[in-house]
Amino acid sequence: MCLLEDIPLWLRIIYRLFGIVQFTCKSPQNYFLQILPRLWSLPLFFFYCYCCVELIKIFVVIKEHDLLKTELIVTFLALLAILTCMVVFMFRSNKLKILLKKLDEIKLERVHEQKERCLKLLVLTLLLLLSCFVPYLFSWPVFYIMYYKVPPGICFLNHLFLSNVLDIICSQFTVINKELERELRRISTNKIFFLYKNKRSKELKENDKFSSISCIEKLSFLHYNLVHLTVEITKLFDISTILSMVLWFGYVICCLYFFIKPFLEGTTRSTLYYSYLICDFIFYCLWLLIMIRTCTHTQTEASKTTSYIHQAWNYFCEKENIDGKVRHLHLISLRLLNTKLRFTARNFFSLDESFMRMMVAAVTTYFVITIEFRMNDNILNGRPVV
């Protein structure tokens, strides 16, 4: 399977260790090799569950712990999300492998964008640095690394793998659009050799028109199959995306609260503490940006195909050169209009810029409410309000 080979080896190893990819490129020869990829991530998942149980015990013992209820809720949500993701990853692996094989059968050129790769590598570097910061900030380094970094790390890597697949799909949409653009220029400029007159010239013109429409039909068929494959692949990530966004919201709120908490209490914290929280917040912002940017970019490239075919149809209409072949081109454009690519998470929300604005508004609203409750608590307990 060439699709996984396009991903760097070190990133493929990370995907396997975190359970994102639980299949191999080649068909396994025996049953042990078939189940081996599913076993790579089990030690990490079991150790994370153990760390969550130990943290819950610590939170219960420390009665004075700030935001105890919030921490417990986030811990239970994270544990539930990780267990659900583990089950989803296992059940989707076979179908995902089949769909990626079908996607690999579409033989088109692949264009890789260096800017997108640099942004994703930046987020991975931030995640690694944040994991290194944690032991210097908390008393329980192992538990807190597992608690704070493993759930968002797994969810981010899941979206990063989806982003890798969508980048390949987007490059194929780009190739289809370039071919359609070339055919559109060929139709609009009408590059017919007018060395012959009357009947011969008409035959050349008809042959050129038939060749262009046939090429457009083949490209539209590839586009149709590619859209349906994309929809089937993204459906396998719907449940994990919903859980990831719930976790994303909880962790962002906790990050912002702990950043503003010293100011509310009138205490001081080290520069390392604020640096950690700022990097943590940047990581969550870039994670959401990568997910939305990849989906919107792929959706934009897919929607360009319909406009190119409509332009070809409009050209023939302007020349009043409509026959059975041109009407067939109109049917092709109608079919593409009914197969628009749209990314959703079980139709709960659309993965586009409107979802990003909604998340920003929700975080801002909840954060302001949290600050108000904290200030009211300070007033009731006789503490100074900053």
C-alpha positions in Angstrom: 0.0 0.0 0.0 1.8 3.2 -1.2 -0.3 5.6 0.8 1.3 4.6 4.1 4.8 4.6 2.5 4.3 8.3 1.7 4.2 9.0 5.5 7.7 9.2 7.1 8.8 6.0 8.9 9.2 7.7 12.3 5.7 9.0 12.1 4.3 5.6 11.1 6.0 4.1 14.2 4.3 6.8 16.3 0.9 6.0 14.7 1.4 2.3 15.5 2.5 2.9 19.1 -0.5 5.1 19.8 -2.9 2.7 18.0 -3.9 5.0 15.2 -2.8 2.6 12.5 -3.5 -1.1 13.3 -2.7 -2.7 10.0 0.3 -3.3 7.8 0.9 -2.3 4.2 1.3 -5.9 3.1 -1.1 -8.8 3.6 0.1 -10.9 6.7 1.0 -14.5 6.1 -0.3 -15.9 9.3 -2.7 -15.1 12.1 0.0 -13.8 14.5 1.2 -11.2 12.1 -2.4 -10.2 11.5 -3.1 -9.4 15.1 0.4 -8.1 16.0 -0.3 -4.5 14.8 -3.3 -4.4 17.1 -1.2 -5.2 20.2 1.4 -2.4 19.8 -0.8 0.2 21.6 -2.2 -2.0 24.4 0.6 -1.3 26.9 0.1 2.4 26.6 -3.7 2.3 26.9 -3.5 0.0 30.0 -0.9 2.1 31.7 -2.9 5.3 31.0 -6.0 3.7 32.6 -3.9 2.8 35.7 -2.6 6.4 35.9 -6.1 7.8 35.7 -7.2 5.6 38.5 -4.3 6.7 40.7 -5.0 10.4 39.9 -8.6 10.0 40.8 -7.5 8.7 44.2 -5.2 11.7 44.7 -7.9 14.2 43.7 -10.3 12.6 46.2 -7.8 12.6 49.1 -6.8 16.3 48.5 -10.0 18.0 49.6 -8.6 21.5 49.0 -7.7 20.9 45.4 -8.8 23.7 43.2 -11.5 22.9 40.6 -11.7 19.4 42.1 -15.0 18.7 40.4 -13.8 20.0 37.1 -10.6 17.9 37.3 -12.6 14.8 38.1 -15.0 15.4 35.3 -12.2 16.0 32.8 -10.4 12.9 34.1 -13.5 10.7 33.6 -14.1 12.2 30.2 -10.5 11.6 29.1 -10.6 8.0 30.4 -13.9 7.4 28.6 -12.6 9.0 25.4 -9.4 6.9 25.4 -11.3 3.7 25.9 -13.8 4.6 23.2 -11.0 5.6 20.8 -9.2 2.2 21.5 -12.4 0.3 20.5 -13.0 2.6 17.5 -9.4 2.2 16.3 -9.6 -1.6 16.5 -13.0 -1.9 14.7 -12.2 0.6 11.9 -8.8 -0.8 11.0 -9.9 -3.5 8.4 -12.4 -1.2 6.6 -9.8 1.7 6.6 -7.3 -0.6 5.1 -9.7 -1.6 2.3 -10.6 2.0 1.6 -7.0 3.1 1.5 -6.3 0.4 -1.0 -9.1 1.6 -3.2 -7.8 5.1 -2.9 -4.3 3.9 -3.9 -5.8 2.3 -7.1 -6.6 5.8 -8.4 -3.4 6.5 -10.2 -2.9 10.2 -10.2 0.1 12.4 -9.5 0.6 13.4 -5.8 1.7 16.9 -4.9 3.1 17.5 -1.4 2.9 20.9 0.3 5.9 21.7 2.4 4.1 24.5 4.4 1.5 22.0 5.7 4.2 19.6 6.7 6.2 22.3 8.5 3.0 23.3 10.5 2.3 19.7 11.5 5.9 19.1 12.6 5.8 22.3 14.6 2.7 21.0 16.5 4.5 17.6 17.1 7.5 19.5 18.5 5.3 21.5 20.8 3.7 18.4 22.1 7.1 16.9 22.9 8.3 20.1 24.6 5.2 20.2 26.7 5.8 16.6 27.9 9.3 17.7 28.9 8.0 20.7 30.8 5.6 18.7 33.0 8.2 17.0 35.3 9.5 20.4 36.4 6.0 21.8 37.2 4.2 19.0 39.1 4.9 16.6 42.0 3.7 13.5 40.1 5.4 13.7 36.7 4.5 10.2 35.3 0.8 10.5 36.2 0.5 14.1 34.9 2.3 13.3 31.7 -0.1 10.5 31.1 -3.1 12.5 32.2 -2.4 15.8 30.5 -0.6 14.7 27.3 -1.7 11.2 26.3 -5.4 12.0 25.6 -4.8 15.1 23.5 -1.8 13.5 22.0 -3.8 10.4 20.8 -6.6 12.6 19.5 -4.2 15.0 17.7 -2.3 12.1 16.1 -5.6 10.6 15.0 -6.5 13.9 13.3 -2.9 14.2 12.0 -3.3 10.8 10.3 -6.6 11.9 8.8 -4.8 15.1 7.6 -2.1 12.9 5.9 -4.8 11.0 4.1 -6.7 14.1 3.1 -3.5 15.8 1.9 -3.1 12.9 -0.6 -6.8 13.2 -1.6 -6.5 16.9 -2.0 -3.5 16.5 -4.2 -5.5 14.2 -6.4 -8.3 16.7 -6.6 -5.7 19.3 -7.6 -4.4 17.1 -10.4 -8.0 16.6 -11.7 -8.6 20.3 -11.6 -5.4 21.0 -13.5 -6.4 18.5 -16.2 -9.9 20.1 -16.4 -8.4 23.5 -16.6 -6.2 22.4 -19.5 -9.2 20.9 -21.3 -11.1 24.2 -20.7 -8.3 26.2 -22.3 -8.3 23.8 -25.2 -12.0 24.3 -25.7 -12.1 28.0 -25.2 -9.2 28.8 -27.5 -10.6 26.3 -30.0 -7.2 25.0 -31.2 -8.4 23.5 -34.5 -6.2 23.5 -37.6 -8.1 25.5 -40.1 -5.9 24.3 -43.0 -8.9 22.5 -44.5 -12.2 23.9 -45.5 -15.8 23.0 -45.1 -16.3 19.3 -44.5 -12.7 18.5 -43.4 -12.6 21.4 -40.9 -15.9 20.4 -39.5 -14.8 16.8 -38.9 -11.7 18.0 -37.1 -13.7 20.3 -34.9 -16.2 17.5 -34.0 -13.3 15.1 -33.2 -11.7 17.7 -31.0 -14.9 18.4 -29.2 -15.6 14.7 -28.7 -12.0 14.2 -27.3 -12.4 17.0 -24.8 -15.8 15.8 -23.6 -14.5 12.2 -23.3 -11.6 13.5 -21.2 -13.9 15.6 -19.0 -16.2 12.6 -18.5 -13.2 10.4 -17.4 -12.0 13.1 -15.0 -15.5 13.6 -13.6 -15.8 9.9 -13.0 -12.5 9.9 -11.0 -13.8 12.9 -9.1 -17.1 11.1 -8.3 -15.3 8.0 -7.0 -12.8 10.2 -5.1 -15.6 12.1 -3.3 -17.3 8.9 -2.2 -14.1 7.4 -1.0 -13.3 10.5 1.0 -16.8 10.5 2.6 -16.4 6.8 3.5 -12.9 7.4 5.0 -14.0 10.4 7.1 -17.0 8.5 8.5 -14.5 6.2 10.2 -13.2 9.2 12.2 -16.5 10.8 13.2 -16.8 9.3 16.7 -13.2 10.0 17.6 -13.6 13.6 16.2 -16.6 14.3 18.5 -14.7 12.9 21.5 -11.6 14.9 20.6 -13.5 18.2 20.4 -15.1 17.5 23.8 -11.6 16.9 25.3 -10.2 19.9 23.4 -12.8 22.1 25.0 -12.1 20.8 28.5 -8.4 21.1 28.2 -8.5 24.6 26.8 -10.7 25.8 29.6 -8.3 24.2 32.2 -5.3 25.8 30.5 -6.9 29.3 30.5 -8.1 29.0 34.0 -4.7 27.9 35.4 -3.1 30.8 33.5 -5.5 33.4 35.0 -5.7 31.8 38.5 -2.5 33.4 40.0 -3.9 36.8 39.0 -7.2 36.1 40.7 -5.5 35.0 43.9 -2.8 37.7 43.9 0.0 35.1 43.9 3.1 34.8 41.7 4.3 31.9 39.5 7.5 31.1 37.8 8.2 32.0 34.1 8.4 28.3 33.3 4.8 27.9 34.6 3.5 30.6 32.2 5.7 29.4 29.3 4.2 25.9 29.7 0.6 27.2 29.7 1.3 29.5 26.7 2.8 26.6 24.7 0.0 24.4 25.7 -2.6 26.9 24.5 -0.7 27.3 21.2 -0.7 23.6 20.7 -4.5 23.4 21.1 -5.0 26.3 18.7 -2.7 24.8 16.0 -4.4 21.4 16.5 -7.8 22.9 15.7 -6.3 25.0 12.9 -4.7 22.0 11.2 -7.9 20.0 11.3 -10.1 22.8 10.0 -7.6 23.9 7.4 -7.1 20.4 5.9 -10.9 19.8 5.6 -11.6 23.2 4.1 -8.7 23.0 1.7 -9.8 19.6 0.5 -13.4 20.7 0.2 -12.4 23.8 -1.8 -10.3 21.8 -4.3 -13.2 19.3 -4.7 -15.7 22.1 -5.4 -13.6 23.6 -8.2 -14.3 20.7 -10.4 -17.9 21.5 -10.8 -17.1 25.1 -11.8 -14.7 24.0 -14.5 -17.3 21.7 -16.1 -19.9 24.5 -15.9 -17.5 26.8 -17.7 -17.1 24.2 -20.5 -20.9 23.9 -20.7 -21.3 27.7 -20.9 -18.8 27.9 -23.7 -20.7 25.5 -25.9 -24.0 27.3 -25.0 -22.5 30.7 -26.1 -21.4 29.2 -29.4 -24.8 27.6 -29.8 -23.0 24.3 -30.5 -25.3 22.0 -28.5 -25.8 18.4 -29.5 -26.0 15.0 -27.7 -22.4 15.1 -26.5 -22.7 18.6 -25.0 -26.0 17.6 -23.3 -24.1 14.7 -21.8 -21.7 17.2 -20.4 -24.6 19.0 -18.8 -25.6 15.7 -17.1 -22.1 15.3 -15.8 -22.2 18.7 -14.2 -25.5 17.9 -12.6 -24.1 14.7 -11.1 -21.2 16.6 -9.6 -23.5 19.2 -8.2 -25.3 16.4 -6.3 -22.0 14.9 -5.0 -20.5 17.9 -3.2 -17.9 17.0 -0.6 -18.8 18.1 3.0 -17.0 17.2 6.2 -19.2 16.6 9.3 -19.0 14.7 12.5 -22.1 12.6 12.4 -23.9 15.7 11.3 -23.5 17.2 14.7 -21.3 20.0 13.4 -19.5 20.8 10.1 -15.7 20.9 10.1 -15.2 24.3 8.6 -14.5 27.9 9.7 -17.9 28.3 11.2 -17.1 25.5 13.7 -13.9 27.2 14.6 -15.8 30.4 15.4 -18.3 28.4 17.4 -15.5 26.8 19.5 -13.9 30.2 20.1 -17.2 31.7 21.2 -17.9 28.7 23.5 -14.5 28.8 25.1 -14.7 32.6 25.7 -18.2 32.3 27.2 -17.4 29.5 29.5 -14.1 31.1 30.5 -15.8 34.3 31.5 -18.4 32.4 33.5 -15.6 30.5 35.3 -13.9 33.7 36.3 -17.1 35.2 37.6 -17.7 32.1 39.8 -14.2 32.3 41.1 -14.6 36.0 42.0 -17.9 35.3 43.7 -16.2 32.5 45.7 -13.4 34.9 46.8 -16.1 37.4 48.0 -18.0 34.7 50.0 -14.8 33.5 51.6 -13.5 36.9 52.4 -10.5 36.7 50.1 -9.4 39.8 48.1 -10.8 40.2 44.7 -8.3 41.2 42.0 
